[in-house]
Structures are given as C-alpha cells and as structure tokens.
Amino acid sequence: MERLIRHLRVALPRLRDSGTRLGSEAELLDSYLAVMAGLRACTLQFSSDWPAELNDRALPPMLLLPLLQRALRLAWQEQQRLPSQCQLKASVWGPGEQGLRLELRLNLPGLCGDDASLREVAARLRASSAGPAELRCHSEAGHTVFTLELEP
C-alpha cells in the first residue's frame, strides 16, 4: 500500500503537465517499479545514470512510463517473469551536444517486438519532440535496450 501511495503522489501532479524533466521521469519509473514489485512479489531494482546537470532537462511527457509498462507486460505475457533490474541512462549527443539520448535497459532479452503500443510510443516521441526523434530497440546478451534519441 505504501508503494502505491508513493506512486500516486509522484504520478498525479503530472497529469496536467505538458512536459516533464528527466529527474522527475526517473522518480516516476522508480515508483511504478516499486508498485509492480509489490504486486508480483519480486525484486525490481531501478537505477539511473547521468550527469547532475541533466536532471532538469526537459522531456516530452508520457514516453518512458508507457515504454516500461509495455516491456513489463510483454515480459509477463511471453516469459511469465519480469526483469529484476531496470536502468535509465541519459547522455547528450549530436552537434553541439544539444540532443538527448536515453537508454532504458532491462535485464531480460526479447522485449522488442513490433506491436501497436511500441509504434504508438514512437509516434508520440516524434510528434512531441521539437526536432527529429527516434526510438530503437535491440536485445543483447541477457538485456533489452530501448534507445530514444531527441534532437533539439
């Protein structure tokens, strides 16, 4: 119950926001994973990795959480298990290092696929980004990595 209350406190104020910040999105993912870990009686560890100055970097809303929800749903449906670790990495890239690259890494392979919800997140990314944007997914030795690249 405490995990759900924390998640609601994190998520509800964002419902009317037209944008978000990287640090806030990390907090939202962490609180959501805590709720899922409680529901499934498993361990879901969250970690983030980026320079402190990126915490306030603006992001389009509702990209990372739907991507994570989709990955967890697919993991449960197809593999009857959830990843135990989720890491969000962020870095600057591109000309003048003005772009933002996000990597959402889950320690479970095979979560890419091509379905309507993944296409919807990709379309939302392109529509809400100020410049060109791309969503890619690949599985590698024991992991699935979603990469979002946003240009200014």
MONOR-V684213 format. One record per backbone hydrogen bond with DSSP energy under -1.0 kcal/mol. NH is the residue of the N-H (numbers start at 1). CO is the residue of the C=O. If there is no record, write none. Layout:
# MONOR-V684213
nh=[NH NH]
co=[CO CO]
This chain:
# MONOR-V684213
nh=[5 6 7 8 9 10 11 12 14 15 17 20 22 23 25 26 27 28 29 30 31 32 33 34 35 36 37 38 39 40 42 45 47 49 54 55 57 59 67 68 69 70 71 72 73 74 75 76 77 78 79 80 81 86 87 88 89 90 91 93 97 98 99 100 101 102 103 104 105 106 107 108 119 120 121 122 123 124 125 126 127 128 129 134 136 138 140 143 144 145 146 147 148 149 150 151]
co=[1 2 3 4 5 6 7 8 11 12 14 59 57 55 21 22 23 24 25 26 27 28 29 30 31 32 33 34 35 36 37 84 86 88 51 52 54 20 63 64 65 66 67 68 69 70 71 72 73 74 75 76 75 45 105 47 103 49 101 99 94 95 93 150 91 148 89 146 87 144 85 106 115 116 117 118 119 120 121 122 123 124 125 149 147 145 143 140 106 138 104 136 102 134 100 132]
